[in-house]
Amino acid sequence: MTRSLRRDLYAAGAATVLVTVAVLVGRHIQFTHHTLFVNWPPVLGSWGPHLGPGTPAALVVAIAAVAYGPTLAARLPWRVLLPTAWGTATAWIFSLALIDGWDRGIARRLTTRHEYLQVIDRFHDIPAALGTFTDHILLDSPDNWPAHIAGHPPAATLTFVLLDRIGLRGGGWAGVWCIAVGATACVAVLVAVRALAGEALARRAAPFLVLAPAAVWMGTSADAYFAAVAAWAVALLALAVTRRSTMGVPPLERSREWGRAGASGLLFGLTCYLSYGLTLVALIAAAVLLLGRRGVRERPALLVPLLAGLAVVPTAFTLAGFDWWEAYRLLVTRYYQGAGGTRPYGYWVWANLACTVFITGLATAAGLRRTGAVLLRHRTGSRADLRLALLVSAALLALLVADLSGMSKAETERIWLPFAVWLLPACALLPRPRAWLTAQALLALLLNHLLLTGW
């Protein structure tokens, strides 16, 4: 066994210890003080070993992805790899969700008392609902919004209102939407990694993005949809800034570049109106601009469509009467009126990181160890590895800032999905991918068969 492999195993072992301590300490706090408000700390769920109709499919997807994933990722044409990755990720998320059955696993997830579909009827007049949205955030306000509606800007709720308006009504369609769109996040990350760090690393990362343990919470959670929107914003920005030269480039290609920059800005603006915490995706965007700084210097005009696109969603919601800053101020008050004001920061500030292990897996812990090693030996290491390490580090920084803020105490296995998908490419730095993929698949299968997750 090589020294690097031993260190990888030490990192995975340390992550396992972190999870074990978080479980044991969390159970003690919950059963003695009842201040965590989760039944199986640090995860929001309860112990309930079970099988379901999705079990055979999940096993088939896991075995096939481990056995053939690395080979196919290396050999498939790029244009074929991307839809294959999306299709496999979708199958993985669906099959895991169906372990709980169609009703509990998908159709009812977004219809519970905290969820978006509870307030569809209150948006029959959308402009009026947006104009008075902040009037219902606080717990003591009349007709206060349920937790998830109050906890997010209105673009999150409005998505499901619009699905309802076009005939895709009910929890089933909402769940399918979140899974199908959320699964595209892996494609967006692959596109960004290829643009910024090269195709070889993107191909190595592909099986880990497809078979992520995060799939347990991507089916069915609106945060999976948020993760995809944020990921495509970053991916389009990466595509816009990484072309090396403008010499001999036809006008059509230049217009596409402007279009990508504008679409990136539009999606960044939407991201901020889906979740307040996703303003931290700006740190990942900053890493993209740093890695693509040569392209930005050569074509500074790209910032024009980027900023123009960025202004669209905030302008539209502001004109409709929604004040983002006022809503966030009220949300902070609402957060501390509820469980957030009771949950102990001293536990969650590190137990949240144990939740991150659940969604990214032990392979990512080892990959982050290698990411740190790449940064330390940046003068002698591969340029592509260094660029990937910088991108992953920006995502890790965003996650740590969210953690220290204290506004994400518990449920981060769901809330941090938009950051977690950017940690998974660190696994591209690992040797023996099949062994690590097996560990990832086993973790997801165990979690979904042993716990009844919810939010």
KETORVO-448248 format. One record per residue (C-alpha): y, x, z; residue number from 1. Coordinates in nm, 2 decimals. Example, Ala and Ser with C-alpha at 12.3 -4.5 7.8 and 13.67 -1.06 7.14 Angstrom:
+--------+--------+--------+-------+
!     c2 !     c1 !     c3 ! kolpa !
+--------+--------+--------+-------+
!  -0.45 !   1.23 !   0.78 !     1 !
!  -0.11 !   1.37 !   0.71 !     2 !
+--------+--------+--------+-------+
This chain:
+--------+--------+--------+-------+
!     c2 !     c1 !     c3 ! kolpa !
+--------+--------+--------+-------+
!   0.00 !   0.00 !   0.00 !     1 !
!   0.34 !   0.14 !  -0.10 !     2 !
!   0.63 !   0.18 !   0.14 !     3 !
!   0.83 !  -0.08 !  -0.06 !     4 !
!   0.55 !  -0.34 !  -0.04 !     5 !
!   0.52 !  -0.28 !   0.33 !     6 !
!   0.89 !  -0.34 !   0.37 !     7 !
!   0.86 !  -0.66 !   0.17 !     8 !
!   0.59 !  -0.78 !   0.40 !     9 !
!   0.80 !  -0.69 !   0.70 !    10 !
!   1.08 !  -0.90 !   0.56 !    11 !
!   0.84 !  -1.19 !   0.51 !    12 !
!   0.71 !  -1.14 !   0.86 !    13 !
!   1.06 !  -1.14 !   1.00 !    14 !
!   1.13 !  -1.47 !   0.82 !    15 !
!   0.81 !  -1.61 !   0.97 !    16 !
!   0.91 !  -1.51 !   1.32 !    17 !
!   1.25 !  -1.67 !   1.27 !    18 !
!   1.09 !  -2.00 !   1.17 !    19 !
!   0.84 !  -1.98 !   1.46 !    20 !
!   1.11 !  -1.92 !   1.71 !    21 !
!   1.33 !  -2.20 !   1.56 !    22 !
!   1.04 !  -2.44 !   1.59 !    23 !
!   0.95 !  -2.35 !   1.95 !    24 !
!   1.31 !  -2.32 !   2.08 !    25 !
!   1.41 !  -2.64 !   1.89 !    26 !
!   1.12 !  -2.84 !   2.04 !    27 !
!   1.22 !  -2.73 !   2.39 !    28 !
!   1.58 !  -2.82 !   2.34 !    29 !
!   1.50 !  -3.16 !   2.18 !    30 !
!   1.24 !  -3.26 !   2.44 !    31 !
!   1.45 !  -3.15 !   2.74 !    32 !
!   1.81 !  -3.23 !   2.63 !    33 !
!   1.76 !  -3.45 !   2.32 !    34 !
!   2.07 !  -3.30 !   2.15 !    35 !
!   1.92 !  -3.18 !   1.82 !    36 !
!   1.86 !  -3.53 !   1.67 !    37 !
!   1.56 !  -3.41 !   1.47 !    38 !
!   1.20 !  -3.49 !   1.55 !    39 !
!   1.05 !  -3.16 !   1.42 !    40 !
!   1.32 !  -2.90 !   1.46 !    41 !
!   1.46 !  -2.73 !   1.27 !    42 !
!   1.36 !  -2.96 !   0.99 !    43 !
!   1.46 !  -3.33 !   0.98 !    44 !
!   1.12 !  -3.48 !   0.97 !    45 !
!   0.82 !  -3.57 !   1.18 !    46 !
!   0.47 !  -3.45 !   1.21 !    47 !
!   0.23 !  -3.66 !   1.00 !    48 !
!  -0.06 !  -3.50 !   0.81 !    49 !
!  -0.14 !  -3.71 !   0.50 !    50 !
!  -0.26 !  -3.71 !   0.15 !    51 !
!  -0.12 !  -3.92 !  -0.14 !    52 !
!  -0.14 !  -4.00 !  -0.51 !    53 !
!   0.07 !  -3.69 !  -0.59 !    54 !
!  -0.18 !  -3.45 !  -0.42 !    55 !
!  -0.41 !  -3.39 !  -0.72 !    56 !
!  -0.11 !  -3.34 !  -0.95 !    57 !
!   0.07 !  -3.11 !  -0.71 !    58 !
!  -0.24 !  -2.89 !  -0.68 !    59 !
!  -0.28 !  -2.88 !  -1.06 !    60 !
!   0.08 !  -2.79 !  -1.12 !    61 !
!   0.07 !  -2.52 !  -0.85 !    62 !
!  -0.25 !  -2.36 !  -0.97 !    63 !
!  -0.14 !  -2.36 !  -1.33 !    64 !
!   0.21 !  -2.22 !  -1.25 !    65 !
!   0.06 !  -1.94 !  -1.04 !    66 !
!  -0.21 !  -1.86 !  -1.30 !    67 !
!  -0.01 !  -1.88 !  -1.62 !    68 !
!   0.36 !  -1.89 !  -1.51 !    69 !
!   0.44 !  -1.52 !  -1.52 !    70 !
!   0.26 !  -1.47 !  -1.85 !    71 !
!   0.42 !  -1.76 !  -2.02 !    72 !
!   0.76 !  -1.67 !  -1.88 !    73 !
!   0.72 !  -1.32 !  -2.04 !    74 !
!   0.59 !  -1.44 !  -2.38 !    75 !
!   0.74 !  -1.77 !  -2.47 !    76 !
!   1.04 !  -1.77 !  -2.70 !    77 !
!   1.36 !  -1.82 !  -2.49 !    78 !
!   1.43 !  -2.16 !  -2.66 !    79 !
!   1.09 !  -2.28 !  -2.56 !    80 !
!   1.09 !  -2.13 !  -2.21 !    81 !
!   1.39 !  -2.33 !  -2.10 !    82 !
!   1.25 !  -2.68 !  -2.17 !    83 !
!   0.91 !  -2.56 !  -2.04 !    84 !
!   1.07 !  -2.45 !  -1.71 !    85 !
!   1.25 !  -2.79 !  -1.68 !    86 !
!   0.94 !  -2.99 !  -1.76 !    87 !
!   0.73 !  -2.79 !  -1.51 !    88 !
!   0.99 !  -2.81 !  -1.24 !    89 !
!   1.02 !  -3.18 !  -1.29 !    90 !
!   0.64 !  -3.22 !  -1.27 !    91 !
!   0.64 !  -3.01 !  -0.95 !    92 !
!   0.91 !  -3.22 !  -0.78 !    93 !
!   0.76 !  -3.55 !  -0.89 !    94 !
!   0.41 !  -3.46 !  -0.78 !    95 !
!   0.53 !  -3.34 !  -0.43 !    96 !
!   0.74 !  -3.66 !  -0.39 !    97 !
!   0.44 !  -3.88 !  -0.48 !    98 !
!   0.24 !  -3.73 !  -0.20 !    99 !
!   0.43 !  -3.98 !   0.01 !   100 !
!   0.37 !  -4.25 !  -0.26 !   101 !
!   0.61 !  -4.41 !  -0.50 !   102 !
!   0.78 !  -4.63 !  -0.25 !   103 !
!   0.84 !  -4.39 !   0.04 !   104 !
!   0.85 !  -4.08 !  -0.17 !   105 !
!   1.10 !  -4.19 !  -0.44 !   106 !
!   1.20 !  -4.56 !  -0.45 !   107 !
!   1.32 !  -4.60 !  -0.09 !   108 !
!   1.48 !  -4.26 !  -0.03 !   109 !
!   1.83 !  -4.35 !  -0.15 !   110 !
!   1.82 !  -4.70 !  -0.01 !   111 !
!   1.81 !  -4.63 !   0.36 !   112 !
!   2.10 !  -4.72 !   0.59 !   113 !
!   2.27 !  -4.39 !   0.55 !   114 !
!   2.24 !  -4.37 !   0.17 !   115 !
!   2.45 !  -4.44 !  -0.13 !   116 !
!   2.28 !  -4.75 !  -0.26 !   117 !
!   2.38 !  -4.94 !   0.05 !   118 !
!   2.74 !  -4.97 !  -0.07 !   119 !
!   2.70 !  -5.04 !  -0.44 !   120 !
!   2.84 !  -5.39 !  -0.39 !   121 !
!   3.16 !  -5.26 !  -0.22 !   122 !
!   3.25 !  -5.08 !  -0.55 !   123 !
!   3.28 !  -5.40 !  -0.77 !   124 !
!   3.65 !  -5.30 !  -0.81 !   125 !
!   3.62 !  -4.92 !  -0.85 !   126 !
!   4.00 !  -4.84 !  -0.85 !   127 !
!   4.05 !  -5.04 !  -0.53 !   128 !
!   3.75 !  -4.88 !  -0.36 !   129 !
!   3.88 !  -4.54 !  -0.44 !   130 !
!   4.23 !  -4.62 !  -0.32 !   131 !
!   4.10 !  -4.74 !   0.02 !   132 !
!   3.81 !  -4.49 !   0.05 !   133 !
!   3.97 !  -4.29 !   0.33 !   134 !
!   4.03 !  -4.61 !   0.54 !   135 !
!   3.66 !  -4.64 !   0.61 !   136 !
!   3.56 !  -4.28 !   0.70 !   137 !
!   3.61 !  -4.28 !   1.08 !   138 !
!   3.34 !  -4.45 !   1.29 !   139 !
!   3.60 !  -4.67 !   1.46 !   140 !
!   3.75 !  -4.79 !   1.13 !   141 !
!   3.67 !  -5.14 !   1.00 !   142 !
!   3.36 !  -5.15 !   0.77 !   143 !
!   3.31 !  -4.78 !   0.82 !   144 !
!   3.10 !  -4.61 !   0.55 !   145 !
!   2.74 !  -4.51 !   0.62 !   146 !
!   2.69 !  -4.14 !   0.70 !   147 !
!   2.63 !  -4.00 !   0.36 !   148 !
!   2.91 !  -4.20 !   0.19 !   149 !
!   3.16 !  -4.10 !   0.45 !   150 !
!   3.03 !  -3.74 !   0.44 !   151 !
!   3.10 !  -3.69 !   0.07 !   152 !
!   3.39 !  -3.74 !  -0.17 !   153 !
!   3.35 !  -4.06 !  -0.37 !   154 !
!   3.22 !  -3.90 !  -0.69 !   155 !
!   2.88 !  -3.89 !  -0.52 !   156 !
!   2.87 !  -4.26 !  -0.45 !   157 !
!   3.04 !  -4.34 !  -0.78 !   158 !
!   2.75 !  -4.18 !  -0.97 !   159 !
!   2.51 !  -4.44 !  -0.83 !   160 !
!   2.76 !  -4.72 !  -0.89 !   161 !
!   2.78 !  -4.62 !  -1.26 !   162 !
!   2.40 !  -4.60 !  -1.28 !   163 !
!   2.38 !  -4.95 !  -1.15 !   164 !
!   2.65 !  -5.07 !  -1.40 !   165 !
!   2.45 !  -4.94 !  -1.70 !   166 !
!   2.14 !  -5.12 !  -1.58 !   167 !
!   1.96 !  -4.84 !  -1.40 !   168 !
!   1.95 !  -5.04 !  -1.07 !   169 !
!   1.77 !  -4.97 !  -0.75 !   170 !
!   1.62 !  -4.68 !  -0.56 !   171 !
!   1.36 !  -4.60 !  -0.83 !   172 !
!   1.61 !  -4.53 !  -1.10 !   173 !
!   1.83 !  -4.34 !  -0.86 !   174 !
!   1.54 !  -4.13 !  -0.75 !   175 !
!   1.43 !  -4.05 !  -1.10 !   176 !
!   1.79 !  -3.96 !  -1.19 !   177 !
!   1.81 !  -3.71 !  -0.90 !   178 !
!   1.48 !  -3.55 !  -0.98 !   179 !
!   1.53 !  -3.53 !  -1.36 !   180 !
!   1.88 !  -3.39 !  -1.33 !   181 !
!   1.81 !  -3.18 !  -1.02 !   182 !
!   1.53 !  -3.01 !  -1.20 !   183 !
!   1.77 !  -2.88 !  -1.46 !   184 !
!   1.92 !  -2.65 !  -1.19 !   185 !
!   1.64 !  -2.40 !  -1.26 !   186 !
!   1.74 !  -2.39 !  -1.63 !   187 !
!   2.10 !  -2.34 !  -1.55 !   188 !
!   2.02 !  -2.05 !  -1.31 !   189 !
!   1.80 !  -1.89 !  -1.58 !   190 !
!   2.08 !  -1.92 !  -1.84 !   191 !
!   2.33 !  -1.76 !  -1.60 !   192 !
!   2.09 !  -1.48 !  -1.49 !   193 !
!   2.01 !  -1.40 !  -1.86 !   194 !
!   2.38 !  -1.38 !  -1.95 !   195 !
!   2.48 !  -1.17 !  -1.65 !   196 !
!   2.17 !  -0.95 !  -1.58 !   197 !
!   1.96 !  -0.96 !  -1.89 !   198 !
!   1.67 !  -1.16 !  -2.02 !   199 !
!   1.39 !  -0.95 !  -1.86 !   200 !
!   1.50 !  -1.04 !  -1.51 !   201 !
!   1.56 !  -1.40 !  -1.60 !   202 !
!   1.20 !  -1.43 !  -1.73 !   203 !
!   1.07 !  -1.27 !  -1.41 !   204 !
!   1.27 !  -1.52 !  -1.21 !   205 !
!   1.16 !  -1.83 !  -1.40 !   206 !
!   0.82 !  -1.90 !  -1.22 !   207 !
!   0.99 !  -1.87 !  -0.88 !   208 !
!   1.27 !  -2.11 !  -0.98 !   209 !
!   1.01 !  -2.36 !  -1.11 !   210 !
!   0.77 !  -2.34 !  -0.81 !   211 !
!   1.04 !  -2.33 !  -0.54 !   212 !
!   0.95 !  -2.49 !  -0.20 !   213 !
!   1.29 !  -2.65 !  -0.23 !   214 !
!   1.12 !  -2.90 !  -0.45 !   215 !
!   1.00 !  -3.08 !  -0.14 !   216 !
!   1.37 !  -3.18 !  -0.07 !   217 !
!   1.48 !  -3.21 !  -0.44 !   218 !
!   1.26 !  -3.52 !  -0.46 !   219 !
!   1.44 !  -3.74 !  -0.39 !   220 !
!   1.78 !  -3.62 !  -0.27 !   221 !
!   2.13 !  -3.66 !  -0.41 !   222 !
!   2.18 !  -3.29 !  -0.32 !   223 !
!   1.94 !  -3.20 !  -0.60 !   224 !
!   2.18 !  -3.36 !  -0.84 !   225 !
!   2.47 !  -3.18 !  -0.68 !   226 !
!   2.28 !  -2.85 !  -0.71 !   227 !
!   2.24 !  -2.91 !  -1.08 !   228 !
!   2.60 !  -2.99 !  -1.15 !   229 !
!   2.72 !  -2.68 !  -0.96 !   230 !
!   2.45 !  -2.46 !  -1.13 !   231 !
!   2.56 !  -2.57 !  -1.48 !   232 !
!   2.93 !  -2.50 !  -1.39 !   233 !
!   2.83 !  -2.15 !  -1.30 !   234 !
!   2.60 !  -2.11 !  -1.60 !   235 !
!   2.86 !  -2.23 !  -1.85 !   236 !
!   3.12 !  -1.99 !  -1.70 !   237 !
!   2.87 !  -1.70 !  -1.73 !   238 !
!   2.81 !  -1.79 !  -2.10 !   239 !
!   3.19 !  -1.81 !  -2.16 !   240 !
!   3.28 !  -1.47 !  -2.01 !   241 !
!   2.99 !  -1.24 !  -2.11 !   242 !
!   3.03 !  -1.20 !  -2.49 !   243 !
!   3.13 !  -0.84 !  -2.54 !   244 !
!   3.36 !  -0.84 !  -2.84 !   245 !
!   3.57 !  -1.07 !  -3.05 !   246 !
!   3.55 !  -0.86 !  -3.36 !   247 !
!   3.40 !  -1.05 !  -3.65 !   248 !
!   3.33 !  -1.36 !  -3.45 !   249 !
!   3.37 !  -1.68 !  -3.66 !   250 !
!   3.62 !  -1.94 !  -3.54 !   251 !
!   3.33 !  -2.19 !  -3.47 !   252 !
!   3.18 !  -1.95 !  -3.21 !   253 !
!   3.52 !  -1.89 !  -3.05 !   254 !
!   3.57 !  -2.27 !  -3.02 !   255 !
!   3.23 !  -2.29 !  -2.85 !   256 !
!   3.34 !  -2.03 !  -2.60 !   257 !
!   3.65 !  -2.23 !  -2.52 !   258 !
!   3.43 !  -2.54 !  -2.49 !   259 !
!   3.20 !  -2.37 !  -2.25 !   260 !
!   3.49 !  -2.25 !  -2.03 !   261 !
!   3.64 !  -2.60 !  -2.04 !   262 !
!   3.31 !  -2.77 !  -1.95 !   263 !
!   3.26 !  -2.52 !  -1.67 !   264 !
!   3.60 !  -2.61 !  -1.52 !   265 !
!   3.52 !  -2.98 !  -1.56 !   266 !
!   3.19 !  -2.94 !  -1.37 !   267 !
!   3.35 !  -2.73 !  -1.10 !   268 !
!   3.60 !  -3.00 !  -1.04 !   269 !
!   3.32 !  -3.26 !  -1.03 !   270 !
!   3.13 !  -3.04 !  -0.79 !   271 !
!   3.42 !  -3.04 !  -0.54 !   272 !
!   3.43 !  -3.42 !  -0.56 !   273 !
!   3.05 !  -3.46 !  -0.50 !   274 !
!   3.05 !  -3.26 !  -0.18 !   275 !
!   3.32 !  -3.10 !   0.03 !   276 !
!   3.11 !  -2.80 !   0.12 !   277 !
!   3.05 !  -2.71 !  -0.24 !   278 !
!   3.40 !  -2.57 !  -0.28 !   279 !
!   3.21 !  -2.26 !  -0.16 !   280 !
!   3.05 !  -2.24 !  -0.50 !   281 !
!   3.38 !  -2.07 !  -0.59 !   282 !
!   3.23 !  -1.75 !  -0.43 !   283 !
!   2.95 !  -1.76 !  -0.68 !   284 !
!   3.20 !  -1.82 !  -0.96 !   285 !
!   3.40 !  -1.53 !  -0.84 !   286 !
!   3.09 !  -1.31 !  -0.87 !   287 !
!   3.05 !  -1.43 !  -1.23 !   288 !
!   3.41 !  -1.35 !  -1.31 !   289 !
!   3.36 !  -1.00 !  -1.15 !   290 !
!   3.05 !  -0.94 !  -1.36 !   291 !
!   3.21 !  -1.07 !  -1.67 !   292 !
!   3.55 !  -0.91 !  -1.61 !   293 !
!   3.54 !  -0.72 !  -1.94 !   294 !
!   3.51 !  -1.04 !  -2.12 !   295 !
!   3.79 !  -1.19 !  -1.92 !   296 !
!   4.01 !  -0.89 !  -1.99 !   297 !
!   3.94 !  -0.91 !  -2.36 !   298 !
!   3.99 !  -1.29 !  -2.38 !   299 !
!   4.22 !  -1.39 !  -2.09 !   300 !
!   4.30 !  -1.71 !  -2.28 !   301 !
!   3.96 !  -1.84 !  -2.16 !   302 !
!   4.12 !  -1.91 !  -1.83 !   303 !
!   4.33 !  -2.18 !  -2.00 !   304 !
!   4.05 !  -2.42 !  -2.08 !   305 !
!   3.87 !  -2.33 !  -1.76 !   306 !
!   4.17 !  -2.43 !  -1.55 !   307 !
!   4.25 !  -2.73 !  -1.76 !   308 !
!   3.89 !  -2.85 !  -1.72 !   309 !
!   3.91 !  -2.78 !  -1.35 !   310 !
!   4.21 !  -3.01 !  -1.31 !   311 !
!   4.06 !  -3.32 !  -1.48 !   312 !
!   3.84 !  -3.47 !  -1.20 !   313 !
!   4.09 !  -3.39 !  -0.91 !   314 !
!   4.37 !  -3.54 !  -1.12 !   315 !
!   4.17 !  -3.86 !  -1.20 !   316 !
!   4.07 !  -3.92 !  -0.84 !   317 !
!   4.42 !  -3.85 !  -0.71 !   318 !
!   4.58 !  -4.09 !  -0.95 !   319 !
!   4.32 !  -4.35 !  -0.84 !   320 !
!   4.45 !  -4.31 !  -0.49 !   321 !
!   4.19 !  -4.08 !  -0.33 !   322 !
!   4.33 !  -3.79 !  -0.12 !   323 !
!   4.07 !  -3.52 !  -0.10 !   324 !
!   4.24 !  -3.32 !   0.18 !   325 !
!   4.31 !  -3.63 !   0.39 !   326 !
!   3.95 !  -3.74 !   0.34 !   327 !
!   3.82 !  -3.40 !   0.45 !   328 !
!   4.04 !  -3.41 !   0.76 !   329 !
!   3.90 !  -3.75 !   0.85 !   330 !
!   3.55 !  -3.63 !   0.78 !   331 !
!   3.58 !  -3.35 !   1.03 !   332 !
!   3.68 !  -3.61 !   1.29 !   333 !
!   3.39 !  -3.84 !   1.19 !   334 !
!   3.15 !  -3.55 !   1.20 !   335 !
!   3.23 !  -3.48 !   1.56 !   336 !
!   3.22 !  -3.85 !   1.65 !   337 !
!   2.85 !  -3.85 !   1.56 !   338 !
!   2.56 !  -3.62 !   1.60 !   339 !
!   2.76 !  -3.33 !   1.47 !   340 !
!   2.96 !  -3.33 !   1.79 !   341 !
!   2.64 !  -3.31 !   2.01 !   342 !
!   2.42 !  -3.08 !   1.82 !   343 !
!   2.45 !  -2.73 !   1.98 !   344 !
!   2.62 !  -2.48 !   1.75 !   345 !
!   2.44 !  -2.20 !   1.94 !   346 !
!   2.10 !  -2.32 !   1.81 !   347 !
!   2.19 !  -2.43 !   1.46 !   348 !
!   2.39 !  -2.13 !   1.36 !   349 !
!   2.06 !  -1.94 !   1.34 !   350 !
!   1.81 !  -2.22 !   1.31 !   351 !
!   1.98 !  -2.33 !   0.98 !   352 !
!   1.86 !  -1.99 !   0.84 !   353 !
!   1.51 !  -2.09 !   0.94 !   354 !
!   1.56 !  -2.41 !   0.73 !   355 !
!   1.66 !  -2.18 !   0.44 !   356 !
!   1.33 !  -2.00 !   0.47 !   357 !
!   1.16 !  -2.34 !   0.43 !   358 !
!   1.34 !  -2.41 !   0.10 !   359 !
!   1.34 !  -2.06 !  -0.05 !   360 !
!   1.01 !  -1.93 !   0.08 !   361 !
!   0.88 !  -1.60 !   0.21 !   362 !
!   0.90 !  -1.45 !  -0.14 !   363 !
!   1.28 !  -1.49 !  -0.13 !   364 !
!   1.29 !  -1.32 !   0.21 !   365 !
!   1.12 !  -1.02 !   0.05 !   366 !
!   1.34 !  -1.05 !  -0.26 !   367 !
!   1.66 !  -1.05 !  -0.05 !   368 !
!   1.52 !  -0.73 !   0.12 !   369 !
!   1.50 !  -0.58 !  -0.23 !   370 !
!   1.84 !  -0.71 !  -0.31 !   371 !
!   1.99 !  -0.52 !  -0.02 !   372 !
!   1.80 !  -0.21 !  -0.12 !   373 !
!   1.95 !  -0.23 !  -0.48 !   374 !
!   2.30 !  -0.26 !  -0.34 !   375 !
!   2.25 !   0.04 !  -0.11 !   376 !
!   2.13 !   0.26 !  -0.40 !   377 !
!   2.36 !   0.12 !  -0.66 !   378 !
!   2.45 !   0.46 !  -0.79 !   379 !
!   2.10 !   0.54 !  -0.90 !   380 !
!   1.94 !   0.20 !  -0.95 !   381 !
!   1.91 !  -0.02 !  -1.27 !   382 !
!   2.24 !  -0.17 !  -1.39 !   383 !
!   2.06 !  -0.51 !  -1.45 !   384 !
!   1.92 !  -0.51 !  -1.10 !   385 !
!   2.26 !  -0.44 !  -0.95 !   386 !
!   2.42 !  -0.72 !  -1.14 !   387 !
!   2.15 !  -0.96 !  -1.03 !   388 !
!   2.19 !  -0.84 !  -0.67 !   389 !
!   2.56 !  -0.91 !  -0.68 !   390 !
!   2.51 !  -1.26 !  -0.80 !   391 !
!   2.25 !  -1.33 !  -0.54 !   392 !
!   2.46 !  -1.17 !  -0.27 !   393 !
!   2.75 !  -1.40 !  -0.36 !   394 !
!   2.53 !  -1.71 !  -0.31 !   395 !
!   2.41 !  -1.57 !   0.02 !   396 !
!   2.77 !  -1.51 !   0.13 !   397 !
!   2.85 !  -1.87 !   0.04 !   398 !
!   2.56 !  -1.99 !   0.25 !   399 !
!   2.66 !  -1.78 !   0.55 !   400 !
!   3.01 !  -1.91 !   0.54 !   401 !
!   2.88 !  -2.27 !   0.53 !   402 !
!   2.66 !  -2.18 !   0.83 !   403 !
!   2.94 !  -2.02 !   1.04 !   404 !
!   3.17 !  -2.32 !   0.97 !   405 !
!   2.96 !  -2.54 !   1.20 !   406 !
!   2.99 !  -2.83 !   0.95 !   407 !
!   2.62 !  -2.81 !   0.86 !   408 !
!   2.43 !  -2.84 !   1.18 !   409 !
!   2.08 !  -2.95 !   1.08 !   410 !
!   1.96 !  -3.10 !   0.75 !   411 !
!   2.05 !  -2.78 !   0.57 !   412 !
!   1.71 !  -2.79 !   0.40 !   413 !
!   1.87 !  -3.06 !   0.19 !   414 !
!   2.24 !  -2.98 !   0.21 !   415 !
!   2.21 !  -2.62 !   0.11 !   416 !
!   2.00 !  -2.68 !  -0.20 !   417 !
!   2.30 !  -2.59 !  -0.43 !   418 !
!   2.32 !  -2.24 !  -0.26 !   419 !
!   1.94 !  -2.19 !  -0.23 !   420 !
!   1.87 !  -2.21 !  -0.60 !   421 !
!   2.08 !  -1.90 !  -0.65 !   422 !
!   1.88 !  -1.70 !  -0.39 !   423 !
!   1.55 !  -1.76 !  -0.57 !   424 !
!   1.63 !  -1.51 !  -0.86 !   425 !
!   1.60 !  -1.23 !  -0.60 !   426 !
!   1.22 !  -1.28 !  -0.65 !   427 !
!   1.26 !  -1.12 !  -0.99 !   428 !
!   1.28 !  -0.79 !  -0.81 !   429 !
!   0.93 !  -0.83 !  -0.66 !   430 !
!   0.61 !  -0.67 !  -0.79 !   431 !
!   0.28 !  -0.87 !  -0.80 !   432 !
!   0.45 !  -1.21 !  -0.88 !   433 !
!   0.13 !  -1.41 !  -0.86 !   434 !
!   0.07 !  -1.32 !  -0.50 !   435 !
!   0.42 !  -1.42 !  -0.40 !   436 !
!   0.40 !  -1.74 !  -0.61 !   437 !
!   0.09 !  -1.84 !  -0.43 !   438 !
!   0.27 !  -1.80 !  -0.10 !   439 !
!   0.56 !  -2.02 !  -0.24 !   440 !
!   0.32 !  -2.29 !  -0.36 !   441 !
!   0.12 !  -2.30 !  -0.04 !   442 !
!   0.44 !  -2.34 !   0.17 !   443 !
!   0.56 !  -2.63 !  -0.03 !   444 !
!   0.21 !  -2.80 !  -0.03 !   445 !
!   0.17 !  -2.75 !   0.35 !   446 !
!   0.52 !  -2.88 !   0.42 !   447 !
!   0.48 !  -3.20 !   0.21 !   448 !
!   0.13 !  -3.27 !   0.34 !   449 !
!   0.19 !  -3.20 !   0.71 !   450 !
!   0.54 !  -3.34 !   0.75 !   451 !
!   0.71 !  -3.67 !   0.68 !   452 !
!   1.05 !  -3.55 !   0.57 !   453 !
!   1.35 !  -3.77 !   0.55 !   454 !
!   1.73 !  -3.79 !   0.59 !   455 !
+--------+--------+--------+-------+
